[in-house]
Amino acid sequence: MIKHLEKDFNEEIKDKKILVDFYAEWCGPCKMLTIVLDQIKEIDILKVDVDKFPKVAQEYGVMSVPSLFLMENGKVIKQHVGFMTNEEVREFIK
């Protein structure tokens, strides 16, 4: 399930495994990645607009978008910057 961050980032990421997509509306590769993420059903996905939530992006050191963070219980397990194919995303979340 894809959800867009609306309020409290820490509340959204605690107590679960989740894929966080830091993106921007103006970003072409982000739009392409959204199409890929729409096909991923194995994990919940939280989309964070870096223009609406710059403090969250800064806290996680996001310098480029798209940036994907695989998180579990509020901790970053791994991260990737740039577009990924469907197969690459599935491998990333394993």
N, C-alpha and C positions, 0 to 999 in steps of 0.2 A: 504494500500500500504506500502510495506517495502522499506526503503531507508537506505543506508549506509552513515554515516557522512563522508564528504570529506573535508569540510573547516570550516565554521563558525557555531559552535554549537548554539550560541544565535540566529542567524538568522533563524535556522531550528525550534526552539521551540517557537518563539514569535507568538502572535496573533492566537493561535489555541490550541486545545486539542490534545495531542500526547502521545503515549506510547514510552518511551525510554528504550532500552535494552542495558545495558552495558555488554559486553561479551569479550571473548578471543578465538582465533582460537584453542588453545590447550585444551580448557575446554570441557569435555565430556557432562556435564549437559547443557552447552550453546548450543551445537549441538542438543541435544534433544529438548530444548526449541525452537530453530529455526524452527523445524518441526511443533511444536504447533502454533507458531506465523504466519507461512505461511497460516494457516487456518482462521486467524482472519481478518475479512474484515470491522469490525465496526469502526475502528480507524486507523489513520496513525501510522506507527511504524518507529522509527529511531534507527538504530543499531549503537552503538558506540564501536569500538574496543579499549579496555583499553590500549593495547600495542602501538597503533598508536596515541592515544589521552590521554596520562597519566594526563595531566593538567586538562582536563575536568573531568576525573574520580576523581581526587584528590579534585577538587572544590566541587563535590557533595558527597564526603566522601565515595566513593565506595571502600570497602575493600575486597569484595568477588564477584565472578561472578558465575552465572548470577545475575544481579541486575536490577529489573524493576522499573522505575519511571513513574508514571502517572503525566503528567504536563498539566497545562492550562495557557495560556498567559505567559509563561516563569516561572511559579511558580510550585513547587512540591506540588501535592495534596496528594499523598501517594506513598509508596515504598515497595518493597518486595525483599528479597534476597533468591535465590535458584530456583530450578525448579518448574514450575507450570503446571498443566494439562490444557487442553483446557477449561474445565468448570471453573477452578479457575481463569484463565486469563479473561474469559468473566465476571465473577463476580467482579473481580478486577477493570475492566474498567467502570463498571456501575456507 
